[in-house]
Amino acid sequence: MTNKTKKRFIAGATCPQCKSLDSLMLFFENNVEKLACVKCDYAETQTQEKVSSATRPSENVIGVFKP
């Protein structure tokens, strides 16, 4: 069974790397929002608000585990 990822293009968006118009797509992979350009290898991952707010700026912490 194949797992199809629903991808949608962002109308009017310009790639920050190659400057192509209408080449950015947004999709979810493992419940993480990702942005990618179909013209070049640019990719960006959106961190979850819970993880971002749990990190402390003065430390090199990736995330905080809260059981």
PDB file of N, CA, C and O in Angstrom:
ATOM      1  N   MET A   1       0.847  -1.187   0.000  1.00  0.00           N
ATOM      2  CA  MET A   1       0.000   0.000   0.000  1.00  0.00           C
ATOM      3  C   MET A   1       0.890   1.247   0.000  1.00  0.00           C
ATOM      4  O   MET A   1       1.783   1.363   0.839  1.00  0.00           O
ATOM      5  N   THR A   2       0.658   2.171  -0.923  1.00  0.00           N
ATOM      6  CA  THR A   2       1.449   3.384  -1.008  1.00  0.00           C
ATOM      7  C   THR A   2       0.804   4.498  -0.210  1.00  0.00           C
ATOM      8  O   THR A   2      -0.420   4.592  -0.120  1.00  0.00           O
ATOM      9  N   ASN A   3       1.641   5.338   0.366  1.00  0.00           N
ATOM     10  CA  ASN A   3       1.167   6.469   1.148  1.00  0.00           C
ATOM     11  C   ASN A   3       1.335   7.727   0.313  1.00  0.00           C
ATOM     12  O   ASN A   3       2.456   8.199   0.123  1.00  0.00           O
ATOM     13  N   LYS A   4       0.235   8.275  -0.186  1.00  0.00           N
ATOM     14  CA  LYS A   4       0.292   9.467  -1.007  1.00  0.00           C
ATOM     15  C   LYS A   4       0.259  10.693  -0.107  1.00  0.00           C
ATOM     16  O   LYS A   4      -0.590  10.812   0.776  1.00  0.00           O
ATOM     17  N   THR A   5       1.195  11.602  -0.347  1.00  0.00           N
ATOM     18  CA  THR A   5       1.246  12.851   0.382  1.00  0.00           C
ATOM     19  C   THR A   5       0.557  13.917  -0.446  1.00  0.00           C
ATOM     20  O   THR A   5       0.913  14.137  -1.604  1.00  0.00           O
ATOM     21  N   LYS A   6      -0.434  14.583   0.144  1.00  0.00           N
ATOM     22  CA  LYS A   6      -1.140  15.632  -0.556  1.00  0.00           C
ATOM     23  C   LYS A   6      -0.279  16.894  -0.547  1.00  0.00           C
ATOM     24  O   LYS A   6       0.055  17.419   0.515  1.00  0.00           O
ATOM     25  N   LYS A   7       0.076  17.374  -1.733  1.00  0.00           N
ATOM     26  CA  LYS A   7       0.914  18.555  -1.874  1.00  0.00           C
ATOM     27  C   LYS A   7       0.114  19.640  -2.557  1.00  0.00           C
ATOM     28  O   LYS A   7      -0.651  19.376  -3.484  1.00  0.00           O
ATOM     29  N   ARG A   8       0.300  20.877  -2.088  1.00  0.00           N
ATOM     30  CA  ARG A   8      -0.409  21.983  -2.726  1.00  0.00           C
ATOM     31  C   ARG A   8       0.564  23.120  -2.990  1.00  0.00           C
ATOM     32  O   ARG A   8       1.456  23.391  -2.186  1.00  0.00           O
ATOM     33  N   PHE A   9       0.383  23.775  -4.116  1.00  0.00           N
ATOM     34  CA  PHE A   9       1.240  24.876  -4.495  1.00  0.00           C
ATOM     35  C   PHE A   9       0.743  26.169  -3.878  1.00  0.00           C
ATOM     36  O   PHE A   9      -0.455  26.339  -3.654  1.00  0.00           O
ATOM     37  N   ILE A  10       1.666  27.081  -3.602  1.00  0.00           N
ATOM     38  CA  ILE A  10       1.336  28.367  -3.019  1.00  0.00           C
ATOM     39  C   ILE A  10       1.361  29.394  -4.151  1.00  0.00           C
ATOM     40  O   ILE A  10       2.424  29.746  -4.662  1.00  0.00           O
ATOM     41  N   ALA A  11       0.180  29.866  -4.534  1.00  0.00           N
ATOM     42  CA  ALA A  11       0.054  30.800  -5.663  1.00  0.00           C
ATOM     43  C   ALA A  11       0.731  32.126  -5.348  1.00  0.00           C
ATOM     44  O   ALA A  11       0.515  32.716  -4.290  1.00  0.00           O
ATOM     45  N   GLY A  12       1.551  32.582  -6.282  1.00  0.00           N
ATOM     46  CA  GLY A  12       2.205  33.871  -6.140  1.00  0.00           C
ATOM     47  C   GLY A  12       3.455  33.875  -5.278  1.00  0.00           C
ATOM     48  O   GLY A  12       4.076  34.923  -5.103  1.00  0.00           O
ATOM     49  N   ALA A  13       3.837  32.725  -4.736  1.00  0.00           N
ATOM     50  CA  ALA A  13       5.019  32.649  -3.877  1.00  0.00           C
ATOM     51  C   ALA A  13       6.283  32.523  -4.715  1.00  0.00           C
ATOM     52  O   ALA A  13       6.288  31.876  -5.762  1.00  0.00           O
ATOM     53  N   THR A  14       7.351  33.149  -4.241  1.00  0.00           N
ATOM     54  CA  THR A  14       8.645  33.104  -4.916  1.00  0.00           C
ATOM     55  C   THR A  14       9.628  32.329  -4.054  1.00  0.00           C
ATOM     56  O   THR A  14       9.704  32.553  -2.846  1.00  0.00           O
ATOM     57  N   CYS A  15      10.365  31.439  -4.652  1.00  0.00           N
ATOM     58  CA  CYS A  15      11.363  30.650  -3.945  1.00  0.00           C
ATOM     59  C   CYS A  15      12.483  31.573  -3.454  1.00  0.00           C
ATOM     60  O   CYS A  15      13.020  32.355  -4.237  1.00  0.00           O
ATOM     61  N   PRO A  16      12.840  31.492  -2.172  1.00  0.00           N
ATOM     62  CA  PRO A  16      13.906  32.344  -1.660  1.00  0.00           C
ATOM     63  C   PRO A  16      15.283  32.008  -2.233  1.00  0.00           C
ATOM     64  O   PRO A  16      16.182  32.848  -2.198  1.00  0.00           O
ATOM     65  N   GLN A  17      15.458  30.819  -2.751  1.00  0.00           N
ATOM     66  CA  GLN A  17      16.761  30.404  -3.263  1.00  0.00           C
ATOM     67  C   GLN A  17      16.932  30.693  -4.763  1.00  0.00           C
ATOM     68  O   GLN A  17      17.877  31.373  -5.161  1.00  0.00           O
ATOM     69  N   CYS A  18      16.015  30.174  -5.590  1.00  0.00           N
ATOM     70  CA  CYS A  18      16.162  30.326  -7.047  1.00  0.00           C
ATOM     71  C   CYS A  18      15.288  31.433  -7.630  1.00  0.00           C
ATOM     72  O   CYS A  18      15.383  31.730  -8.821  1.00  0.00           O
ATOM     73  N   LYS A  19      14.441  32.043  -6.809  1.00  0.00           N
ATOM     74  CA  LYS A  19      13.565  33.166  -7.203  1.00  0.00           C
ATOM     75  C   LYS A  19      12.506  32.799  -8.236  1.00  0.00           C
ATOM     76  O   LYS A  19      11.956  33.689  -8.884  1.00  0.00           O
ATOM     77  N   SER A  20      12.203  31.502  -8.408  1.00  0.00           N
ATOM     78  CA  SER A  20      11.152  31.077  -9.339  1.00  0.00           C
ATOM     79  C   SER A  20       9.779  31.382  -8.745  1.00  0.00           C
ATOM     80  O   SER A  20       9.544  31.179  -7.554  1.00  0.00           O
ATOM     81  N   LEU A  21       8.898  31.862  -9.578  1.00  0.00           N
ATOM     82  CA  LEU A  21       7.536  32.185  -9.165  1.00  0.00           C
ATOM     83  C   LEU A  21       6.653  30.949  -9.284  1.00  0.00           C
ATOM     84  O   LEU A  21       6.778  30.190 -10.245  1.00  0.00           O
ATOM     85  N   ASP A  22       5.773  30.742  -8.331  1.00  0.00           N
ATOM     86  CA  ASP A  22       4.809  29.629  -8.323  1.00  0.00           C
ATOM     87  C   ASP A  22       5.479  28.247  -8.360  1.00  0.00           C
ATOM     88  O   ASP A  22       4.964  27.332  -9.003  1.00  0.00           O
ATOM     89  N   SER A  23       6.594  28.092  -7.693  1.00  0.00           N
ATOM     90  CA  SER A  23       7.275  26.793  -7.669  1.00  0.00           C
ATOM     91  C   SER A  23       7.324  26.174  -6.277  1.00  0.00           C
ATOM     92  O   SER A  23       7.869  25.083  -6.106  1.00  0.00           O
ATOM     93  N   LEU A  24       6.757  26.862  -5.269  1.00  0.00           N
ATOM     94  CA  LEU A  24       6.778  26.348  -3.900  1.00  0.00           C
ATOM     95  C   LEU A  24       5.549  25.501  -3.616  1.00  0.00           C
ATOM     96  O   LEU A  24       4.423  25.876  -3.945  1.00  0.00           O
ATOM     97  N   MET A  25       5.790  24.344  -2.994  1.00  0.00           N
ATOM     98  CA  MET A  25       4.677  23.481  -2.597  1.00  0.00           C
ATOM     99  C   MET A  25       4.749  23.242  -1.099  1.00  0.00           C
ATOM    100  O   MET A  25       5.827  23.218  -0.506  1.00  0.00           O
ATOM    101  N   LEU A  26       3.592  23.068  -0.507  1.00  0.00           N
ATOM    102  CA  LEU A  26       3.447  22.855   0.926  1.00  0.00           C
ATOM    103  C   LEU A  26       2.849  21.483   1.133  1.00  0.00           C
ATOM    104  O   LEU A  26       1.899  21.105   0.448  1.00  0.00           O
ATOM    105  N   PHE A  27       3.411  20.720   2.092  1.00  0.00           N
ATOM    106  CA  PHE A  27       2.888  19.387   2.369  1.00  0.00           C
ATOM    107  C   PHE A  27       3.234  18.968   3.789  1.00  0.00           C
ATOM    108  O   PHE A  27       4.084  19.584   4.432  1.00  0.00           O
ATOM    109  N   PHE A  28       2.585  17.935   4.274  1.00  0.00           N
ATOM    110  CA  PHE A  28       2.853  17.383   5.595  1.00  0.00           C
ATOM    111  C   PHE A  28       3.535  16.042   5.438  1.00  0.00           C
ATOM    112  O   PHE A  28       3.119  15.215   4.626  1.00  0.00           O
ATOM    113  N   GLU A  29       4.594  15.824   6.224  1.00  0.00           N
ATOM    114  CA  GLU A  29       5.316  14.560   6.239  1.00  0.00           C
ATOM    115  C   GLU A  29       5.566  14.202   7.697  1.00  0.00           C
ATOM    116  O   GLU A  29       6.250  14.935   8.411  1.00  0.00           O
ATOM    117  N   ASN A  30       5.016  13.084   8.136  1.00  0.00           N
ATOM    118  CA  ASN A  30       5.107  12.671   9.545  1.00  0.00           C
ATOM    119  C   ASN A  30       4.590  13.757  10.477  1.00  0.00           C
ATOM    120  O   ASN A  30       5.197  14.036  11.511  1.00  0.00           O
ATOM    121  N   ASN A  31       3.468  14.369  10.109  1.00  0.00           N
ATOM    122  CA  ASN A  31       2.810  15.426  10.880  1.00  0.00           C
ATOM    123  C   ASN A  31       3.665  16.678  11.046  1.00  0.00           C
ATOM    124  O   ASN A  31       3.455  17.443  11.986  1.00  0.00           O
ATOM    125  N   VAL A  32       4.616  16.897  10.156  1.00  0.00           N
ATOM    126  CA  VAL A  32       5.447  18.098  10.161  1.00  0.00           C
ATOM    127  C   VAL A  32       5.207  18.829   8.844  1.00  0.00           C
ATOM    128  O   VAL A  32       5.275  18.233   7.770  1.00  0.00           O
ATOM    129  N   GLU A  33       4.926  20.133   8.941  1.00  0.00           N
ATOM    130  CA  GLU A  33       4.666  20.934   7.757  1.00  0.00           C
ATOM    131  C   GLU A  33       5.986  21.245   7.050  1.00  0.00           C
ATOM    132  O   GLU A  33       6.937  21.714   7.676  1.00  0.00           O
ATOM    133  N   LYS A  34       6.037  20.981   5.741  1.00  0.00           N
ATOM    134  CA  LYS A  34       7.259  21.194   4.975  1.00  0.00           C
ATOM    135  C   LYS A  34       6.958  22.026   3.742  1.00  0.00           C
ATOM    136  O   LYS A  34       5.860  21.991   3.187  1.00  0.00           O
ATOM    137  N   LEU A  35       7.976  22.777   3.333  1.00  0.00           N
ATOM    138  CA  LEU A  35       7.891  23.642   2.167  1.00  0.00           C
ATOM    139  C   LEU A  35       9.048  23.270   1.247  1.00  0.00           C
ATOM    140  O   LEU A  35      10.180  23.129   1.709  1.00  0.00           O
ATOM    141  N   ALA A  36       8.780  23.110  -0.042  1.00  0.00           N
ATOM    142  CA  ALA A  36       9.838  22.723  -0.977  1.00  0.00           C
ATOM    143  C   ALA A  36       9.600  23.387  -2.325  1.00  0.00           C
ATOM    144  O   ALA A  36       8.469  23.670  -2.718  1.00  0.00           O
ATOM    145  N   CYS A  37      10.716  23.627  -3.021  1.00  0.00           N
ATOM    146  CA  CYS A  37      10.660  24.185  -4.368  1.00  0.00           C
ATOM    147  C   CYS A  37      10.827  23.049  -5.370  1.00  0.00           C
ATOM    148  O   CYS A  37      11.687  22.186  -5.194  1.00  0.00           O
ATOM    149  N   VAL A  38      10.010  23.046  -6.418  1.00  0.00           N
ATOM    150  CA  VAL A  38      10.095  21.998  -7.435  1.00  0.00           C
ATOM    151  C   VAL A  38      11.167  22.304  -8.490  1.00  0.00           C
ATOM    152  O   VAL A  38      11.507  21.430  -9.287  1.00  0.00           O
ATOM    153  N   LYS A  39      11.702  23.528  -8.506  1.00  0.00           N
ATOM    154  CA  LYS A  39      12.711  23.920  -9.486  1.00  0.00           C
ATOM    155  C   LYS A  39      14.140  23.716  -8.974  1.00  0.00           C
ATOM    156  O   LYS A  39      15.044  23.437  -9.761  1.00  0.00           O
ATOM    157  N   CYS A  40      14.347  23.853  -7.671  1.00  0.00           N
ATOM    158  CA  CYS A  40      15.686  23.704  -7.109  1.00  0.00           C
ATOM    159  C   CYS A  40      15.593  22.806  -5.866  1.00  0.00           C
ATOM    160  O   CYS A  40      14.551  22.197  -5.624  1.00  0.00           O
ATOM    161  N   ASP A  41      16.644  22.723  -5.101  1.00  0.00           N
ATOM    162  CA  ASP A  41      16.651  21.825  -3.940  1.00  0.00           C
ATOM    163  C   ASP A  41      16.291  22.530  -2.633  1.00  0.00           C
ATOM    164  O   ASP A  41      16.577  22.005  -1.557  1.00  0.00           O
ATOM    165  N   TYR A  42      15.669  23.708  -2.706  1.00  0.00           N
ATOM    166  CA  TYR A  42      15.294  24.440  -1.492  1.00  0.00           C
ATOM    167  C   TYR A  42      14.216  23.679  -0.729  1.00  0.00           C
ATOM    168  O   TYR A  42      13.253  23.186  -1.316  1.00  0.00           O
ATOM    169  N   ALA A  43      14.391  23.590   0.584  1.00  0.00           N
ATOM    170  CA  ALA A  43      13.400  22.954   1.453  1.00  0.00           C
ATOM    171  C   ALA A  43      13.440  23.623   2.814  1.00  0.00           C
ATOM    172  O   ALA A  43      14.494  24.053   3.282  1.00  0.00           O
ATOM    173  N   GLU A  44      12.269  23.706   3.444  1.00  0.00           N
ATOM    174  CA  GLU A  44      12.158  24.315   4.762  1.00  0.00           C
ATOM    175  C   GLU A  44      11.165  23.502   5.574  1.00  0.00           C
ATOM    176  O   GLU A  44      10.174  23.008   5.037  1.00  0.00           O
ATOM    177  N   THR A  45      11.426  23.363   6.858  1.00  0.00           N
ATOM    178  CA  THR A  45      10.547  22.619   7.747  1.00  0.00           C
ATOM    179  C   THR A  45       9.999  23.553   8.799  1.00  0.00           C
ATOM    180  O   THR A  45      10.751  24.308   9.416  1.00  0.00           O
ATOM    181  N   GLN A  46       8.703  23.512   9.012  1.00  0.00           N
ATOM    182  CA  GLN A  46       8.043  24.337  10.031  1.00  0.00           C
ATOM    183  C   GLN A  46       8.034  23.577  11.344  1.00  0.00           C
ATOM    184  O   GLN A  46       7.471  22.486  11.424  1.00  0.00           O
ATOM    185  N   THR A  47       8.651  24.141  12.373  1.00  0.00           N
ATOM    186  CA  THR A  47       8.637  23.488  13.685  1.00  0.00           C
ATOM    187  C   THR A  47       7.294  23.720  14.356  1.00  0.00           C
ATOM    188  O   THR A  47       6.616  24.713  14.095  1.00  0.00           O
ATOM    189  N   GLN A  48       6.928  22.807  15.207  1.00  0.00           N
ATOM    190  CA  GLN A  48       5.674  22.943  15.929  1.00  0.00           C
ATOM    191  C   GLN A  48       5.816  24.019  16.996  1.00  0.00           C
ATOM    192  O   GLN A  48       6.898  24.200  17.555  1.00  0.00           O
ATOM    193  N   GLU A  49       4.714  24.748  17.288  1.00  0.00           N
ATOM    194  CA  GLU A  49       4.745  25.815  18.280  1.00  0.00           C
ATOM    195  C   GLU A  49       5.130  25.292  19.660  1.00  0.00           C
ATOM    196  O   GLU A  49       5.826  25.983  20.405  1.00  0.00           O
ATOM    197  N   LYS A  50       4.694  24.090  20.012  1.00  0.00           N
ATOM    198  CA  LYS A  50       5.006  23.521  21.323  1.00  0.00           C
ATOM    199  C   LYS A  50       6.512  23.327  21.485  1.00  0.00           C
ATOM    200  O   LYS A  50       7.068  23.608  22.546  1.00  0.00           O
ATOM    201  N   VAL A  51       7.160  22.853  20.445  1.00  0.00           N
ATOM    202  CA  VAL A  51       8.604  22.615  20.511  1.00  0.00           C
ATOM    203  C   VAL A  51       9.349  23.938  20.561  1.00  0.00           C
ATOM    204  O   VAL A  51      10.288  24.080  21.344  1.00  0.00           O
ATOM    205  N   SER A  52       8.956  24.908  19.750  1.00  0.00           N
ATOM    206  CA  SER A  52       9.628  26.207  19.723  1.00  0.00           C
ATOM    207  C   SER A  52       9.490  26.940  21.048  1.00  0.00           C
ATOM    208  O   SER A  52      10.453  27.536  21.529  1.00  0.00           O
ATOM    209  N   SER A  53       8.320  26.902  21.632  1.00  0.00           N
ATOM    210  CA  SER A  53       8.107  27.619  22.885  1.00  0.00           C
ATOM    211  C   SER A  53       8.766  26.923  24.063  1.00  0.00           C
ATOM    212  O   SER A  53       9.002  27.557  25.092  1.00  0.00           O
ATOM    213  N   ALA A  54       9.069  25.642  23.942  1.00  0.00           N
ATOM    214  CA  ALA A  54       9.683  24.904  25.040  1.00  0.00           C
ATOM    215  C   ALA A  54      11.198  25.057  25.072  1.00  0.00           C
ATOM    216  O   ALA A  54      11.821  24.743  26.086  1.00  0.00           O
ATOM    217  N   THR A  55      11.805  25.529  23.989  1.00  0.00           N
ATOM    218  CA  THR A  55      13.257  25.680  23.977  1.00  0.00           C
ATOM    219  C   THR A  55      13.647  26.973  24.659  1.00  0.00           C
ATOM    220  O   THR A  55      12.907  27.957  24.628  1.00  0.00           O
ATOM    221  N   ARG A  56      14.812  26.960  25.272  1.00  0.00           N
ATOM    222  CA  ARG A  56      15.321  28.139  25.957  1.00  0.00           C
ATOM    223  C   ARG A  56      16.427  28.745  25.105  1.00  0.00           C
ATOM    224  O   ARG A  56      17.340  28.028  24.695  1.00  0.00           O
ATOM    225  N   PRO A  57      16.372  30.041  24.829  1.00  0.00           N
ATOM    226  CA  PRO A  57      17.308  30.663  23.891  1.00  0.00           C
ATOM    227  C   PRO A  57      18.779  30.596  24.314  1.00  0.00           C
ATOM    228  O   PRO A  57      19.655  30.624  23.450  1.00  0.00           O
ATOM    229  N   SER A  58      19.071  30.510  25.594  1.00  0.00           N
ATOM    230  CA  SER A  58      20.458  30.521  26.040  1.00  0.00           C
ATOM    231  C   SER A  58      21.110  29.139  26.009  1.00  0.00           C
ATOM    232  O   SER A  58      22.295  29.008  26.319  1.00  0.00           O
ATOM    233  N   GLU A  59      20.357  28.116  25.642  1.00  0.00           N
ATOM    234  CA  GLU A  59      20.884  26.760  25.641  1.00  0.00           C
ATOM    235  C   GLU A  59      20.773  26.142  24.241  1.00  0.00           C
ATOM    236  O   GLU A  59      19.945  26.556  23.430  1.00  0.00           O
ATOM    237  N   ASN A  60      21.617  25.155  23.979  1.00  0.00           N
ATOM    238  CA  ASN A  60      21.560  24.433  22.710  1.00  0.00           C
ATOM    239  C   ASN A  60      20.679  23.197  22.896  1.00  0.00           C
ATOM    240  O   ASN A  60      21.171  22.069  22.885  1.00  0.00           O
ATOM    241  N   VAL A  61      19.391  23.417  23.065  1.00  0.00           N
ATOM    242  CA  VAL A  61      18.445  22.354  23.302  1.00  0.00           C
ATOM    243  C   VAL A  61      17.565  22.203  22.063  1.00  0.00           C
ATOM    244  O   VAL A  61      17.030  23.188  21.553  1.00  0.00           O
ATOM    245  N   ILE A  62      17.419  20.984  21.587  1.00  0.00           N
ATOM    246  CA  ILE A  62      16.570  20.740  20.430  1.00  0.00           C
ATOM    247  C   ILE A  62      15.105  20.775  20.846  1.00  0.00           C
ATOM    248  O   ILE A  62      14.284  21.374  20.152  1.00  0.00           O
ATOM    249  N   GLY A  63      14.766  20.153  21.949  1.00  0.00           N
ATOM    250  CA  GLY A  63      13.393  20.131  22.437  1.00  0.00           C
ATOM    251  C   GLY A  63      13.390  19.698  23.896  1.00  0.00           C
ATOM    252  O   GLY A  63      14.391  19.203  24.415  1.00  0.00           O
ATOM    253  N   VAL A  64      12.269  19.890  24.536  1.00  0.00           N
ATOM    254  CA  VAL A  64      12.138  19.513  25.935  1.00  0.00           C
ATOM    255  C   VAL A  64      11.071  18.443  26.040  1.00  0.00           C
ATOM    256  O   VAL A  64       9.942  18.632  25.587  1.00  0.00           O
ATOM    257  N   PHE A  65      11.432  17.317  26.638  1.00  0.00           N
ATOM    258  CA  PHE A  65      10.492  16.215  26.812  1.00  0.00           C
ATOM    259  C   PHE A  65       9.659  16.459  28.059  1.00  0.00           C
ATOM    260  O   PHE A  65      10.195  16.581  29.160  1.00  0.00           O
ATOM    261  N   LYS A  66       8.347  16.528  27.881  1.00  0.00           N
ATOM    262  CA  LYS A  66       7.419  16.730  29.014  1.00  0.00           C
ATOM    263  C   LYS A  66       6.423  15.581  28.999  1.00  0.00           C
ATOM    264  O   LYS A  66       5.467  15.604  28.223  1.00  0.00           O
ATOM    265  N   PRO A  67       6.635  14.562  29.857  1.00  0.00           N
ATOM    266  CA  PRO A  67       5.721  13.405  29.869  1.00  0.00           C
ATOM    267  C   PRO A  67       4.334  13.753  30.382  1.00  0.00           C
ATOM    268  O   PRO A  67       3.464  12.885  30.448  1.00  0.00           O
TER     269      PRO A  67
END
